[in-house]
Amino acid sequence: MRGIELRQLRYFAILAQELHFRKAADLAFITQPALSQQISKLEEFVGVALFVRDGRRVALTPAGAVLQEELDKMFEQLQRALRLTRETADEREFVLSLGMVEYTNLPFIPPALVRLRAAYPGLKVLRHEMHAGLQFDALARNIIDVGVGVPAFMPTAGSGIAARPVLSGPWVAVMRADHPLAARTSLSVADLAGERLVFFERQVVPHLHDMLVGACRRAGFTPQFVYETQQVQMGISMASEGAGLMIGAAYIFTALPPGVTMRPIADLGQLTVHLFMRAAEPDALVHEFAEAVMEEAFRTQVLLNAKY
């Protein structure tokens, strides 16, 4: 086994699942040429072809399918071994302190936490309701371990806070499928003039609330908010009843009820969620959570890119 590296097996497992070099490289956080090189080294070591590369198509060979099945068992056993090791050698309580706005309904957070809890069965998650503007100070004061949000500004170079972009999506308007604006493929801010709008309360994320209000005023009108909420589902329900257009980020609305649709607001640009952590963070638990977030968010990003 001297000629093989665990990372090569991990890269193989990701590519075997995705069957797409670019997507697999993004998930593995390496370049596509580097991924191809590592897969070639692995194939050279085992002495057989693991993938069939036919133009833009990638498929597992029979030998590759066998390796994938056996590696799934190996990684499951490895995870069990690590869990038992942690439980034996370290009896400390595993706690992850997370700063975020629950309203944002980020779709990658639940599966990332599920993955982390599989590695740390006794994990306790402490959630602190705070937007990105408050997270930098909370990280510096060790109040939270990880922050997730859309920042009004980025941490300074000497702050000791590391920032990683996680997921981007457009502003959208959620409405009944029979609303006149639903016939459009995309909207502009000016299209919101005269419409009843449902939006989040300013205290949820002040700078994003102000961004929308400012954009409306520059378009020549003051937005007519008929309801300001702290719960996404309340806004969706009001939109489904025809009470108004719910405004928010596309990634918030991953599951809309029948009869409800959404349209991007083109001239509002993109919203980019970032993950924040201490640059010199020593805790492996925090790094494992960050990796899980990046991988799960990538899957959501693929779906958003296909739609918009």
LOVONU-26855 format. One record per residue (C-alpha): x, y negated, z; residue number from 0. Coordinates in pm, 1 decimal, always signed. Each point is the difference from the previous one (the first is absolute). Example, Ala and Ser with C-alpha at 12.3 -4.5 7.8 and 13.67 -1.06 7.14 Angstrom:
// LOVONU-26855
lumfi east=+1230.0, north=+450.0, up=+780.0, pos=0
lumfi east=+137.0, north=-344.0, up=-66.0, pos=1
***
This chain:
// LOVONU-26855
lumfi east=+0.0, north=+0.0, up=+0.0, pos=0
lumfi east=+301.4, north=-232.8, up=-1.6, pos=1
lumfi east=-79.0, north=-127.8, up=-346.9, pos=2
lumfi east=-354.9, north=-109.1, up=+71.6, pos=3
lumfi east=-133.6, north=-303.1, up=+187.4, pos=4
lumfi east=-329.7, north=-33.3, up=+182.3, pos=5
lumfi east=-75.5, north=-322.2, up=-186.3, pos=6
lumfi east=+16.3, north=+186.4, up=-332.8, pos=7
lumfi east=-265.9, north=+240.8, up=+125.0, pos=8
lumfi east=-211.3, north=-293.6, up=+117.7, pos=9
lumfi east=+33.9, north=-169.4, up=-339.3, pos=10
lumfi east=-98.6, north=+325.2, up=-168.3, pos=11
lumfi east=-307.6, north=+32.5, up=+223.9, pos=12
lumfi east=-114.3, north=-353.5, up=-82.6, pos=13
lumfi east=+51.8, north=+46.2, up=-374.8, pos=14
lumfi east=-173.1, north=+340.3, up=+10.1, pos=15
lumfi east=-302.3, north=-167.9, up=+153.4, pos=16
lumfi east=-10.4, north=-309.8, up=-220.1, pos=17
lumfi east=+129.9, north=+152.2, up=-328.7, pos=18
lumfi east=+102.6, north=-349.9, up=-102.1, pos=19
lumfi east=+359.3, north=-125.6, up=+34.2, pos=20
lumfi east=-80.8, north=-369.3, up=+48.6, pos=21
lumfi east=-268.8, north=+63.3, up=+262.4, pos=22
lumfi east=+219.9, north=+253.3, up=+179.9, pos=23
lumfi east=+296.9, north=-238.4, up=-2.0, pos=24
lumfi east=-214.8, north=-274.6, up=+153.0, pos=25
lumfi east=-122.0, north=+236.3, up=+271.9, pos=26
lumfi east=+356.7, north=+114.9, up=+70.4, pos=27
lumfi east=+125.8, north=-360.5, up=+5.6, pos=28
lumfi east=+271.5, north=+65.7, up=-258.2, pos=29
lumfi east=+42.3, north=-93.8, up=-364.4, pos=30
lumfi east=-132.2, north=+225.8, up=-274.7, pos=31
lumfi east=+350.7, north=+76.5, up=-137.4, pos=32
lumfi east=+117.5, north=+92.8, up=+350.8, pos=33
lumfi east=-297.4, north=+233.4, up=+42.0, pos=34
lumfi east=+70.3, north=+165.8, up=-335.5, pos=35
lumfi east=+363.2, north=+45.8, up=+99.9, pos=36
lumfi east=-88.8, north=+163.5, up=+332.9, pos=37
lumfi east=-251.2, north=+234.5, up=-164.9, pos=38
lumfi east=+262.0, north=+98.0, up=-259.0, pos=39
lumfi east=+248.5, north=+75.7, up=+278.1, pos=40
lumfi east=-257.8, north=+216.1, up=+174.5, pos=41
lumfi east=-76.1, north=+189.8, up=-321.9, pos=42
lumfi east=+370.9, north=+49.5, up=-56.7, pos=43
lumfi east=+40.1, north=+136.3, up=+351.2, pos=44
lumfi east=-288.7, north=+250.3, up=-17.3, pos=45
lumfi east=+91.4, north=+89.7, up=-356.7, pos=46
lumfi east=-347.9, north=-31.2, up=-155.1, pos=47
lumfi east=-219.1, north=-274.1, up=-146.4, pos=48
lumfi east=-257.5, north=-122.5, up=+251.6, pos=49
lumfi east=-187.3, north=-240.7, up=-225.8, pos=50
lumfi east=-101.9, north=-14.5, up=-363.0, pos=51
lumfi east=+58.2, north=-347.7, up=-141.4, pos=52
lumfi east=-197.1, north=-41.2, up=-320.7, pos=53
lumfi east=+10.2, north=-365.3, up=-99.5, pos=54
lumfi east=-209.9, north=-183.0, up=+259.4, pos=55
lumfi east=-138.4, north=+322.1, up=+150.0, pos=56
lumfi east=+152.9, north=+172.9, up=+301.3, pos=57
lumfi east=-103.4, north=+347.1, up=+114.4, pos=58
lumfi east=+133.3, north=+263.1, up=+239.3, pos=59
lumfi east=+160.4, north=+312.2, up=-144.0, pos=60
lumfi east=-103.5, north=+331.9, up=+159.4, pos=61
lumfi east=+322.9, north=-14.3, up=+200.8, pos=62
lumfi east=-79.3, north=-356.2, up=+105.9, pos=63
lumfi east=-347.2, north=+104.7, up=+115.4, pos=64
lumfi east=+154.8, north=+269.6, up=+220.2, pos=65
lumfi east=+246.0, north=-248.5, up=+150.7, pos=66
lumfi east=-281.8, north=-247.2, up=+68.2, pos=67
lumfi east=-203.5, north=+263.7, up=+183.5, pos=68
lumfi east=+295.7, north=+114.2, up=+209.7, pos=69
lumfi east=+111.4, north=-355.0, up=+79.7, pos=70
lumfi east=-347.5, north=-84.5, up=+127.2, pos=71
lumfi east=+42.3, north=+281.6, up=+252.1, pos=72
lumfi east=+353.3, north=-112.7, up=+84.0, pos=73
lumfi east=-94.3, north=-363.3, up=+60.7, pos=74
lumfi east=-293.6, north=+109.0, up=+215.5, pos=75
lumfi east=+232.2, north=+216.2, up=+208.5, pos=76
lumfi east=+256.4, north=-279.4, up=+19.3, pos=77
lumfi east=-264.5, north=-240.4, up=+124.9, pos=78
lumfi east=-102.7, north=+252.1, up=+264.9, pos=79
lumfi east=+363.3, north=+45.9, up=+104.9, pos=80
lumfi east=+49.1, north=-374.3, up=+36.5, pos=81
lumfi east=-320.7, north=-34.9, up=+198.7, pos=82
lumfi east=+103.1, north=+277.1, up=+241.1, pos=83
lumfi east=+343.9, north=-157.8, up=+32.3, pos=84
lumfi east=-150.2, north=-336.5, up=+89.5, pos=85
lumfi east=-235.9, north=+157.2, up=+252.1, pos=86
lumfi east=+285.8, north=+192.9, up=+162.0, pos=87
lumfi east=+271.4, north=-264.7, up=+4.6, pos=88
lumfi east=-199.8, north=-317.2, up=+39.4, pos=89
lumfi east=-295.2, north=-22.3, up=+231.7, pos=90
lumfi east=-52.5, north=-372.0, up=-47.7, pos=91
lumfi east=-339.4, north=-121.0, up=-112.0, pos=92
lumfi east=-10.8, north=-80.3, up=-371.5, pos=93
lumfi east=-170.6, north=-333.0, up=-51.0, pos=94
lumfi east=-29.0, north=-208.2, up=-316.4, pos=95
lumfi east=-104.4, north=-360.0, up=+48.7, pos=96
lumfi east=-154.8, north=-131.9, up=-319.1, pos=97
lumfi east=-90.1, north=-358.9, up=-84.8, pos=98
lumfi east=-264.4, north=-47.4, up=-269.1, pos=99
lumfi east=-342.0, north=-141.4, up=-78.7, pos=100
lumfi east=-251.8, north=+282.3, up=+20.5, pos=101
lumfi east=-236.3, north=-192.2, up=-229.3, pos=102
lumfi east=+238.0, north=+54.7, up=-292.7, pos=103
lumfi east=-94.7, north=+369.1, up=-5.2, pos=104
lumfi east=+337.2, north=+100.0, up=-147.1, pos=105
lumfi east=-52.2, north=+341.0, up=-165.0, pos=106
lumfi east=+355.6, north=+123.7, up=+53.5, pos=107
lumfi east=+6.2, north=-40.8, up=+379.2, pos=108
lumfi east=-222.8, north=+299.1, up=+99.5, pos=109
lumfi east=+184.4, north=+263.2, up=-211.8, pos=110
lumfi east=+337.3, north=-138.6, up=+113.9, pos=111
lumfi east=-106.4, north=+34.7, up=+364.1, pos=112
lumfi east=-128.5, north=+352.4, up=-65.2, pos=113
lumfi east=+340.0, north=+95.4, up=-141.1, pos=114
lumfi east=+179.7, north=-156.4, up=+295.7, pos=115
lumfi east=-223.0, north=+177.0, up=+250.7, pos=116
lumfi east=+80.4, north=+332.4, up=-168.7, pos=117
lumfi east=+366.9, north=-60.1, up=+84.5, pos=118
lumfi east=-76.3, north=-148.9, up=+344.9, pos=119
lumfi east=-313.6, north=+180.0, up=+130.4, pos=120
lumfi east=-11.3, north=-206.1, up=+318.3, pos=121
lumfi east=+30.4, north=-330.1, up=-183.8, pos=122
lumfi east=-190.9, north=-296.8, up=+139.3, pos=123
lumfi east=-68.7, north=-295.3, up=-228.5, pos=124
lumfi east=-48.8, north=-342.0, up=+155.0, pos=125
lumfi east=-158.3, north=-243.8, up=-244.8, pos=126
lumfi east=+39.2, north=-373.2, up=+49.0, pos=127
lumfi east=-242.3, north=-218.8, up=-194.2, pos=128
lumfi east=+225.5, north=-262.0, up=-158.5, pos=129
lumfi east=+59.3, north=-141.6, up=-346.1, pos=130
lumfi east=+346.4, north=-12.4, up=-157.5, pos=131
lumfi east=+68.0, north=-352.0, up=+127.9, pos=132
lumfi east=+1.9, north=+131.3, up=+356.5, pos=133
lumfi east=+186.1, north=+323.7, up=-63.7, pos=134
lumfi east=+353.3, north=-139.0, up=-33.0, pos=135
lumfi east=+1.8, north=-132.7, up=+356.2, pos=136
lumfi east=-166.7, north=+319.1, up=+125.7, pos=137
lumfi east=+274.5, north=+208.5, up=-160.9, pos=138
lumfi east=+274.4, north=-221.3, up=+145.7, pos=139
lumfi east=-155.1, north=+36.3, up=+346.6, pos=140
lumfi east=-45.0, north=+379.9, up=-37.8, pos=141
lumfi east=-377.6, north=-30.1, up=+33.1, pos=142
lumfi east=-46.9, north=+195.9, up=-323.2, pos=143
lumfi east=+221.0, north=+245.7, up=-189.7, pos=144
lumfi east=-148.5, north=-55.1, up=-346.4, pos=145
lumfi east=-205.7, north=-276.9, up=-155.6, pos=146
lumfi east=-212.1, north=+26.6, up=-313.9, pos=147
lumfi east=-162.4, north=-292.2, up=-177.2, pos=148
lumfi east=-0.2, north=-267.7, up=-268.3, pos=149
lumfi east=+243.6, north=-270.9, up=+115.5, pos=150
lumfi east=-31.1, north=-373.1, up=-54.5, pos=151
lumfi east=+381.5, north=-9.1, up=+3.2, pos=152
lumfi east=+279.9, north=+253.8, up=+23.5, pos=153
lumfi east=+230.5, north=+48.1, up=+300.3, pos=154
lumfi east=+324.3, north=-195.6, up=-18.5, pos=155
lumfi east=+330.0, north=+170.8, up=-76.3, pos=156
lumfi east=+126.0, north=-25.0, up=+358.1, pos=157
lumfi east=-322.6, north=+99.2, up=+172.3, pos=158
lumfi east=+87.6, north=+368.8, up=+33.0, pos=159
lumfi east=-331.1, north=+91.3, up=-164.9, pos=160
lumfi east=-0.6, north=+219.2, up=-312.7, pos=161
lumfi east=-286.8, north=-36.4, up=-250.5, pos=162
lumfi east=-103.6, north=+254.6, up=-262.2, pos=163
lumfi east=-276.2, north=-53.9, up=-259.4, pos=164
lumfi east=-249.9, north=+281.7, up=+29.7, pos=165
lumfi east=-304.2, north=-59.2, up=-219.3, pos=166
lumfi east=-131.9, north=-268.5, up=-236.0, pos=167
lumfi east=-350.8, north=-59.3, up=-127.6, pos=168
lumfi east=-214.8, north=-280.5, up=-140.4, pos=169
lumfi east=-265.4, north=-204.5, up=+173.7, pos=170
lumfi east=-339.4, north=+141.0, up=-92.3, pos=171
lumfi east=-369.1, north=-82.8, up=+34.6, pos=172
lumfi east=-223.4, north=+286.4, up=+111.2, pos=173
lumfi east=-358.2, north=-16.4, up=-127.3, pos=174
lumfi east=-303.6, north=+196.8, up=-102.2, pos=175
lumfi east=+43.6, north=+172.6, up=-334.4, pos=176
lumfi east=-298.7, north=-196.0, up=-135.2, pos=177
lumfi east=+146.3, north=-339.8, up=+92.3, pos=178
lumfi east=+56.4, north=-221.3, up=-309.3, pos=179
lumfi east=+373.6, north=-28.3, up=+74.8, pos=180
lumfi east=+33.2, north=+380.0, up=-6.9, pos=181
lumfi east=-22.6, north=-19.5, up=-380.7, pos=182
lumfi east=+342.2, north=-171.4, up=-3.0, pos=183
lumfi east=+327.5, north=+194.8, up=+1.8, pos=184
lumfi east=+159.7, north=-268.1, up=+219.1, pos=185
lumfi east=-96.1, north=-324.5, up=+169.0, pos=186
lumfi east=+152.6, north=-339.4, up=+68.7, pos=187
lumfi east=-29.4, north=-205.0, up=+317.7, pos=188
lumfi east=-234.1, north=-236.1, up=-185.8, pos=189
lumfi east=-244.8, north=+289.8, up=-45.9, pos=190
lumfi east=-54.5, north=-1.0, up=+377.2, pos=191
lumfi east=-149.6, north=-351.5, up=-3.4, pos=192
lumfi east=-359.3, north=+12.6, up=+118.0, pos=193
lumfi east=+29.0, north=+365.0, up=+108.8, pos=194
lumfi east=-73.0, north=+110.1, up=+355.2, pos=195
lumfi east=+324.8, north=+141.4, up=+137.2, pos=196
lumfi east=+78.7, north=+244.7, up=+278.1, pos=197
lumfi east=+354.3, north=-33.3, up=+135.3, pos=198
lumfi east=+202.6, north=+79.1, up=+309.3, pos=199
lumfi east=+14.4, north=-246.1, up=+289.5, pos=200
lumfi east=+292.5, north=-242.1, up=-15.4, pos=201
lumfi east=+148.4, north=+132.9, up=+324.0, pos=202
lumfi east=+52.1, north=+342.0, up=-163.3, pos=203
lumfi east=+270.8, north=-126.1, up=-242.2, pos=204
lumfi east=+4.0, north=-381.5, up=-0.3, pos=205
lumfi east=+232.2, north=-59.2, up=-296.4, pos=206
lumfi east=-196.9, north=+228.4, up=-234.1, pos=207
lumfi east=-328.6, north=-160.9, up=+103.0, pos=208
lumfi east=+151.4, north=-340.2, up=-70.8, pos=209
lumfi east=+138.9, north=+125.6, up=-332.0, pos=210
lumfi east=-346.8, north=+89.1, up=-128.5, pos=211
lumfi east=-159.3, north=-321.9, up=+127.7, pos=212
lumfi east=+278.8, north=-205.4, up=-158.2, pos=213
lumfi east=-33.2, north=+179.9, up=-334.9, pos=214
lumfi east=-376.0, north=-64.3, up=-3.6, pos=215
lumfi east=+45.8, north=-367.7, up=+75.0, pos=216
lumfi east=+258.6, north=-36.6, up=-273.4, pos=217
lumfi east=-257.9, north=+155.4, up=-234.4, pos=218
lumfi east=-237.5, north=-281.3, up=+95.2, pos=219
lumfi east=-229.6, north=+152.2, up=+262.6, pos=220
lumfi east=-21.8, north=+93.9, up=+365.5, pos=221
lumfi east=-58.7, north=+374.5, up=+54.4, pos=222
lumfi east=-341.9, north=+90.9, up=+135.8, pos=223
lumfi east=+68.3, north=+255.5, up=+271.1, pos=224
lumfi east=-330.7, north=+151.7, up=+106.0, pos=225
lumfi east=+167.9, north=+241.8, up=+238.3, pos=226
lumfi east=+346.7, north=+30.3, up=+153.0, pos=227
lumfi east=+77.6, north=+339.9, up=+146.8, pos=228
lumfi east=+267.3, north=+198.5, up=+181.4, pos=229
lumfi east=-119.1, north=+330.0, up=-148.2, pos=230
lumfi east=+47.8, north=+105.3, up=-361.1, pos=231
lumfi east=-297.6, north=+237.5, up=+6.2, pos=232
lumfi east=-232.4, north=-281.8, up=+102.1, pos=233
lumfi east=+115.6, north=-202.4, up=-300.0, pos=234
lumfi east=-45.2, north=+295.0, up=-235.7, pos=235
lumfi east=-349.4, north=+61.4, up=+137.1, pos=236
lumfi east=-95.9, north=-362.4, up=-57.7, pos=237
lumfi east=+135.5, north=+14.7, up=-355.8, pos=238
lumfi east=-195.3, north=+319.4, up=-66.2, pos=239
lumfi east=-317.9, north=-172.8, up=+118.8, pos=240
lumfi east=+63.3, north=-293.5, up=-232.8, pos=241
lumfi east=+59.3, north=-241.9, up=+287.6, pos=242
lumfi east=+323.6, north=-127.7, up=-153.8, pos=243
lumfi east=+333.2, north=+83.7, up=-162.9, pos=244
lumfi east=+253.1, north=+155.5, up=+235.9, pos=245
lumfi east=+348.5, north=-143.7, up=-62.4, pos=246
lumfi east=+317.5, north=+187.9, up=+92.4, pos=247
lumfi east=+296.7, north=+203.0, up=-121.0, pos=248
lumfi east=-59.3, north=+292.2, up=-237.6, pos=249
lumfi east=+179.4, north=+245.8, up=+229.1, pos=250
lumfi east=-254.1, north=-68.5, up=+277.6, pos=251
lumfi east=-286.4, north=+137.7, up=-207.8, pos=252
lumfi east=+120.2, north=+352.6, up=-80.2, pos=253
lumfi east=-348.3, north=+153.2, up=+38.7, pos=254
lumfi east=-302.1, north=-201.7, up=-107.6, pos=255
lumfi east=-356.8, north=+132.1, up=+29.5, pos=256
lumfi east=-207.3, north=+79.1, up=-311.6, pos=257
lumfi east=-136.1, north=-306.0, up=-176.0, pos=258
lumfi east=+286.3, north=-221.0, up=+116.5, pos=259
lumfi east=+299.8, north=-104.4, up=-208.7, pos=260
lumfi east=+286.4, north=-248.8, up=+12.2, pos=261
lumfi east=+174.1, north=-229.9, up=-243.7, pos=262
lumfi east=+349.7, north=-154.0, up=+26.5, pos=263
lumfi east=+32.4, north=-376.0, up=+42.0, pos=264
lumfi east=+279.3, north=-54.7, up=-250.3, pos=265
lumfi east=+120.9, north=-348.1, up=+92.7, pos=266
lumfi east=+43.3, north=+78.2, up=+371.1, pos=267
lumfi east=+299.0, north=+224.4, up=-70.0, pos=268
lumfi east=+113.9, north=+301.7, up=+198.5, pos=269
lumfi east=+9.2, north=+74.1, up=+371.8, pos=270
lumfi east=+304.1, north=+199.0, up=+113.1, pos=271
lumfi east=-0.8, north=+193.5, up=+325.3, pos=272
lumfi east=+339.2, north=+24.5, up=+171.6, pos=273
lumfi east=+133.7, north=+225.0, up=+273.2, pos=274
lumfi east=+212.8, north=-167.7, up=+266.1, pos=275
lumfi east=+236.3, north=+161.0, up=+248.9, pos=276
lumfi east=+316.4, north=-85.3, up=+186.8, pos=277
lumfi east=+298.2, north=+14.1, up=-236.4, pos=278
lumfi east=+207.7, north=+191.4, up=+255.3, pos=279
lumfi east=-282.8, north=+228.5, up=+116.5, pos=280
lumfi east=+154.7, north=+311.8, up=+162.6, pos=281
lumfi east=-317.6, north=+207.0, up=+49.1, pos=282
lumfi east=-43.2, north=+282.1, up=-251.6, pos=283
lumfi east=-376.1, north=-0.3, up=+63.8, pos=284
lumfi east=-28.8, north=-355.0, up=-137.0, pos=285
lumfi east=+203.9, north=+86.6, up=-309.4, pos=286
lumfi east=-207.6, north=+313.1, up=-63.4, pos=287
lumfi east=-319.7, north=-205.1, up=+21.4, pos=288
lumfi east=+142.4, north=-259.6, up=-240.6, pos=289
lumfi east=+90.1, north=+272.1, up=-250.3, pos=290
lumfi east=-346.6, north=+155.7, up=+27.3, pos=291
lumfi east=-159.8, north=-342.7, up=-54.8, pos=292
lumfi east=+207.4, north=-63.1, up=-311.0, pos=293
lumfi east=-84.8, north=+338.3, up=-150.8, pos=294
lumfi east=-372.7, north=-19.3, up=+74.7, pos=295
lumfi east=-19.9, north=-360.9, up=-121.7, pos=296
lumfi east=+166.6, north=+100.9, up=-325.3, pos=297
lumfi east=-286.7, north=+237.7, up=-72.0, pos=298
lumfi east=-249.9, north=-280.4, up=+55.7, pos=299
lumfi east=+206.9, north=-230.8, up=-220.5, pos=300
lumfi east=-14.6, north=+247.9, up=-287.9, pos=301
lumfi east=-381.4, north=-0.4, up=+19.7, pos=302
lumfi east=-16.4, north=-381.0, up=+14.5, pos=303
lumfi east=+239.0, north=-37.4, up=-294.1, pos=304
lumfi east=-215.9, north=+232.5, up=-207.3, pos=305
lumfi east=-308.8, north=-206.2, up=+77.7, pos=306
lumfi east=+144.7, north=-351.1, up=-31.4, pos=307
***
